[in-house]
Amino acid sequence: MAEAVATKTAWKLHEITAHSSNVSSLVLGKTSGRLLATGGDDCRVNIWSVNKPNCIMSLTGHTSPIESLQVNTNEKLIVAGSQSGSIRVWDLEAAKILRSLLGHKANICSLDFHPYGSIVASGSLDTNIKLWDVRKKSCVFRYKGHTEAVRCLRFSPDGKWLASAADDHTVKLWDLVAGKLVFEFREHTGPVNVVEFHPNEYLLASGSSDRTVRFWDLEKFQVVSCIEEEATPVRCVLFNPDGCCLYSGFQDSLRVYGWEPERCFDMVLVNWGKVADLSVRNNQLIGVSFAQSTVSSFVVDLSRVTKSDSIPHGLIRDDEPLVPPAPTGSSLRRIYDRPSTSCSKPQRVKHNSESERRSPSSEDDRDEKESKAEIQNPEDYNEIFQPKNAICRTPPRNSEPFPAPPEDEPIAAKEAVKPTRAPHVQMLLPKQELLPNPVQRPPIASSASLTRAEPLVIPAARNEPIGLKASDFLPAVKNQSQTELVDEEAISQIRKGHETMCVVLTSRRKNLDTVQAVWSSSDIKNSVDSAVAINDLSVVVDLLNIVNQKPSLWKLDLCAIVLPQVEKLLESKYESYVQTGCTSLKLILQRFLPLITDILAAPPSVGVDITREERLHKCRLCYKQLKNISGIIKNKSGLSGRHGSTFQELHLLMAVLE
């Protein structure tokens, strides 16, 4: 009898090149767990099936990079928000544009569909939240209250509440019927990236850049518990469909939490990098991440993950209809009242009639011409999006789970499934060894693009050194004949440059020790002075990364010292330096720019006031430096992608200087 083969708990499903430029957003369909939508700096929205490498459909019409995506509950509609503030809704089954919604003045940072109606919620960098009726192409309500970008929106399971998370460190709960703020949760100390409602109980979870996950009671409006053990920002959270636990995605790991009391049931290492979205189907968790133009999908076998203290694995089917749990001590709260057919206020969109699927009205003719749904793979399209009159629809609700690879063997998925490129995608291929009888292919890029060169911007997160190849560290093979490599010779090649790197790192450590000693014996201002005097930007970055986490340390004289260094960081080729510079500049603008402008605009004082004169001198110095930096920010605000959003936000904050 054959022995059972051990399989992996988590594995990489496959990897695709999703766009011709950087991927800027993506979303998974939560119902099927198989639908994937990606948005890119190429202004396109591409539709994929998670287990297939081919692009099914490409949606065009946006004229600026896609910043946010969302798919509705039945996975028939998709909404995309762009960097320019425009929103477009497509009907995936009819393969056409449904609505174009205009009204926001800045980037669309978050979107969500109402669970029972034709309402779309949008949150923007302009701090506004808007509700749109897709049928009428109109904004039906606007919520104002956040002071910074709205990063996440979620409707409650009963469709009566809307939760919003923002960079102003708050989570707000809005009543859709009354049209007003219900409560504001202020306990987070950093930007809040994500919120999620419990599927049954009046409970809300939020994840923040302050590295905490907080649980909120929506009856008593108070904190239930807070988990503070993580070392990286919380990127995405998702409740298990039965509500027994919360899955939280971190850098290269998945954690499973309970909240009464707060505890971590399990932790699974997954090499997904910065995971962007999660979905649960067939007792498997699917996670997707992106880096530059590549999107990777991963699977975690939940049957091998601890999800509670008492419930055995395998007794709960994640794909069964939700049933309110039995009372279990103090953890039971009020249960959402889900309408049987439609919500009282927003009515369900009826897609069966041709009038509801009509093309945009005459005033939208231009958008209709500019917006297209290009079906790239008719076979997959017909499989996933059946015609509107069909009874059956795939991906089927009882789709099979992804097979787990053996524990001992490497995953062969990459070799077995060759991803195809989305429309207009141009991949820069590395140099490859010639294979016997090579097949002639049309050139994808010019020969100049194949030569190695250091990029203009070096990414902060990468899996390999910039400008290095493993072959550079190995002895040259003469006459292209295969020779056996001697261990000593390989080690000798690898150690080239090792001494130099050790000297550089030792020097950096010594400089940091000097700065730390000054901080311990004096104050933060003198320690920053010493870091600047060392004339090493890496030391300044290390110090600012610490200071940025404690806004209370910042004073006006510290701003005067740091701003010239911020200018250098913004011009750096290293992405991590630019990020640190942007964080410091944003903090200075929010805390000190109003003070600086008020002091400079105030009338001169009568008599001699030494303290006021010193403060005035510092304000003039900071103002002059901010004016210099504003030119850099203005030039970079036209960039696309994540950095473009950051520079646009800084440009808005610096508008008072113009």
Disulfide bonds with the S-S distance in Angstrom:
none
